[in-house]
Amino acid sequence: METIQVNVYPFAELDPKVQAKVLDKFRDVLVNDRDWAEHILDYYKTDKAAEWCFDIQDIFYSGFSSQGDGASWKGNVKVLPWMEKNQPDNPLLKHREAFTEYCTEIPIVQGGYYCHHKTMSLGDNDLRLVANEIVKQDHYEEKSREAKLYEAIEDLETAILKDAQDFAQEIYSTLEQEYEYQTSDEAIKEHLDANEHKFFADGRIF
């Protein structure tokens, strides 16, 4: 039997050209699974969603280099809290009872092959019932007033969807920043040091 001694090195002692090769080799190690994103998704599903008056069931994302990449979500928007936060002067708030009876939440749905924010839309909701109830209670006899009411309902739908999409874009931006950090030289070096990896002189891991 013959015993051969070989030298192994911590990352910091490798030749700079070899270090660069090691960094490229480990570039995707920290993002091979999606565990790195879990704390971000949990934060946006709970604390952050509550701030925006959303109730999020699922978040979808893909990234971070293709045109169709992005984030989206499905869940519900709490209508009255959302209006109080974002449109406190909206005249529709005078009709809280109608919203409470017919439409307390509006579903947000997601579909399509991609995950970006434009794949989101409003699901079936009862805002029309709210409008009908307001018309009935206020005895709208003028067609112009009735038309303005339905226009206000449409504007509300548009604003809610845009806010939901903006939230999805914020989620994606945060995920992208974390992904860029996880694939950075700094994060890789921290990983190598924390795990006390040793290497042969040519960069192969010991």
C-alpha positions as CSV (number, residue, x, y, z in Angstrom):
1,M,0.0,0.0,0.0
2,E,1.2,3.5,-0.8
3,T,0.2,6.6,1.0
4,I,0.2,9.8,-1.0
5,Q,-0.1,13.2,0.6
6,V,-1.9,16.0,-1.2
7,N,-2.3,19.6,-0.3
8,V,-5.8,21.0,0.1
9,Y,-6.7,24.7,0.6
10,P,-9.5,26.9,1.9
11,F,-11.1,29.0,-0.7
12,A,-9.1,32.1,0.4
13,E,-5.8,30.5,-0.3
14,L,-6.6,29.4,-3.9
15,D,-5.1,31.2,-6.9
16,P,-7.4,34.0,-8.0
17,K,-8.1,32.4,-11.3
18,V,-9.0,29.2,-9.6
19,Q,-11.2,31.1,-7.2
20,A,-13.1,32.6,-10.1
21,K,-13.7,29.1,-11.5
22,V,-14.9,27.8,-8.1
23,L,-17.3,30.8,-7.7
24,D,-18.8,30.1,-11.2
25,K,-19.2,26.4,-10.3
26,F,-21.1,27.2,-7.1
27,R,-23.1,30.1,-8.6
28,D,-26.4,28.2,-8.5
29,V,-25.8,26.1,-5.4
30,L,-27.7,28.4,-3.0
31,V,-30.7,28.6,-5.3
32,N,-31.0,25.0,-6.5
33,D,-34.2,24.7,-4.5
34,R,-36.7,27.4,-3.5
35,D,-35.9,27.4,0.2
36,W,-34.2,30.7,-0.2
37,A,-37.5,32.4,-1.1
38,E,-39.7,30.9,1.6
39,H,-39.2,33.6,4.2
40,I,-40.0,36.3,1.5
41,L,-43.2,34.5,0.4
42,D,-44.4,33.9,4.0
43,Y,-43.8,37.6,4.8
44,Y,-45.8,38.8,1.8
45,K,-48.6,36.3,2.4
46,T,-49.1,37.4,6.0
47,D,-47.8,40.7,7.4
48,K,-47.4,42.6,4.1
49,A,-50.7,41.3,2.6
50,A,-52.6,42.5,5.7
51,E,-51.2,46.0,5.2
52,W,-52.6,46.0,1.7
53,C,-56.0,44.6,2.7
54,F,-55.3,41.3,0.8
55,D,-55.9,37.7,1.9
56,I,-53.3,35.7,-0.2
57,Q,-53.7,32.0,-0.7
58,D,-50.8,31.3,-3.2
59,I,-48.0,33.2,-4.8
60,F,-46.5,32.2,-8.1
61,Y,-43.2,33.3,-9.6
62,S,-40.6,32.5,-12.1
63,G,-37.3,34.2,-12.8
64,F,-35.1,35.9,-13.4
65,S,-33.9,36.3,-16.9
66,S,-36.8,35.7,-19.3
67,Q,-39.3,38.1,-20.7
68,G,-42.3,36.3,-19.2
69,D,-40.8,36.1,-15.7
70,G,-42.6,37.8,-12.8
71,A,-44.8,37.1,-9.8
72,S,-48.5,36.9,-9.3
73,W,-50.9,35.7,-6.6
74,K,-54.4,34.5,-6.0
75,G,-56.6,35.3,-3.0
76,N,-59.1,38.0,-2.0
77,V,-59.3,41.7,-1.6
78,K,-61.2,43.0,1.4
79,V,-63.3,45.6,-0.3
80,L,-64.3,48.1,2.5
81,P,-60.9,48.1,4.3
82,W,-59.2,48.5,0.9
83,M,-61.4,51.5,0.0
84,E,-60.9,53.1,3.4
85,K,-57.1,52.8,3.0
86,N,-56.8,53.7,-0.7
87,Q,-59.9,55.8,-1.5
88,P,-61.2,57.3,1.7
89,D,-63.1,60.0,-0.3
90,N,-64.8,57.5,-2.6
91,P,-68.6,58.3,-2.5
92,L,-69.3,54.6,-2.6
93,L,-68.2,54.4,1.0
94,K,-71.5,56.0,1.9
95,H,-73.1,52.7,1.0
96,R,-71.3,50.4,3.5
97,E,-74.4,48.4,4.2
98,A,-74.7,47.4,0.5
99,F,-71.1,46.2,0.4
100,T,-71.4,44.4,3.8
101,E,-74.5,42.5,2.5
102,Y,-73.4,41.7,-1.0
103,C,-69.7,42.0,-1.5
104,T,-67.2,42.0,1.3
105,E,-64.4,40.5,-0.7
106,I,-63.4,40.3,-4.4
107,P,-61.4,37.3,-5.6
108,I,-58.1,37.7,-7.4
109,V,-57.4,34.8,-9.8
110,Q,-54.3,33.9,-11.8
111,G,-54.0,32.0,-15.0
112,G,-52.0,31.3,-18.1
113,Y,-48.6,29.8,-18.9
114,Y,-46.6,32.6,-17.3
115,C,-46.5,34.0,-13.7
116,H,-46.1,37.7,-14.2
117,H,-48.6,40.3,-12.8
118,K,-50.5,40.6,-16.0
119,T,-51.8,37.0,-15.6
120,M,-53.9,38.2,-12.7
121,S,-57.6,39.3,-13.0
122,L,-60.6,39.8,-10.9
123,G,-62.7,36.7,-10.3
124,D,-66.5,36.5,-10.2
125,N,-67.8,39.1,-7.7
126,D,-71.0,40.7,-6.6
127,L,-70.1,44.4,-7.1
128,R,-73.0,44.6,-9.6
129,L,-75.4,43.5,-6.9
130,V,-74.0,46.3,-4.7
131,A,-74.7,48.8,-7.5
132,N,-78.2,47.4,-8.0
133,E,-78.9,47.8,-4.3
134,I,-77.6,51.4,-4.3
135,V,-79.9,52.2,-7.3
136,K,-82.8,50.6,-5.5
137,Q,-82.2,52.3,-2.2
138,D,-81.5,55.8,-3.6
139,H,-84.3,55.6,-6.2
140,Y,-82.1,56.7,-9.1
141,E,-84.6,58.1,-11.6
142,E,-82.0,59.8,-13.7
143,K,-80.3,57.5,-16.1
144,S,-77.2,59.7,-16.1
145,R,-76.8,59.2,-12.3
146,E,-77.3,55.5,-12.6
147,A,-74.7,55.3,-15.4
148,K,-72.2,57.2,-13.3
149,L,-72.7,54.8,-10.4
150,Y,-71.9,51.8,-12.7
151,E,-68.9,53.7,-14.0
152,A,-67.8,54.2,-10.4
153,I,-68.1,50.5,-9.8
154,E,-66.0,49.8,-12.9
155,D,-63.4,52.3,-11.8
156,L,-63.3,50.5,-8.4
157,E,-62.7,47.2,-10.1
158,T,-59.9,48.7,-12.2
159,A,-58.2,50.3,-9.2
160,I,-58.4,47.1,-7.1
161,L,-56.9,45.0,-9.9
162,K,-54.1,47.5,-10.4
163,D,-53.2,47.5,-6.7
164,A,-53.2,43.7,-6.6
165,Q,-50.8,43.7,-9.7
166,D,-48.6,46.4,-8.1
167,F,-48.3,44.2,-5.0
168,A,-47.3,41.3,-7.2
169,Q,-44.6,43.4,-8.8
170,E,-43.3,44.4,-5.4
171,I,-43.1,40.7,-4.5
172,Y,-41.1,40.0,-7.6
173,S,-38.7,42.9,-7.1
174,T,-37.9,41.6,-3.6
175,L,-37.4,38.0,-4.8
176,E,-35.2,39.3,-7.6
177,Q,-33.0,41.2,-5.1
178,E,-32.7,38.2,-2.9
179,Y,-31.8,36.0,-5.9
180,E,-29.1,38.3,-7.0
181,Y,-27.6,38.3,-3.5
182,Q,-27.8,34.5,-3.3
183,T,-25.9,34.1,-6.5
184,S,-23.4,36.8,-5.7
185,D,-19.7,36.2,-5.0
186,E,-20.2,37.5,-1.5
187,A,-22.9,35.0,-0.6
188,I,-21.0,32.1,-2.2
189,K,-17.8,32.9,-0.2
190,E,-19.9,33.1,3.0
191,H,-21.3,29.6,2.1
192,L,-17.9,28.1,1.4
193,D,-16.4,29.5,4.7
194,A,-19.4,28.5,6.8
195,N,-19.2,24.9,5.5
196,E,-15.4,24.9,5.8
197,H,-15.0,23.5,2.3
198,K,-11.5,22.6,1.2
199,F,-10.2,22.4,-2.4
200,F,-7.4,20.9,-4.4
201,A,-5.1,23.4,-6.1
202,D,-7.1,23.1,-9.4
203,G,-10.4,24.0,-7.7
204,R,-11.9,20.6,-7.3
205,I,-13.6,20.2,-4.0
206,F,-11.9,17.9,-1.4
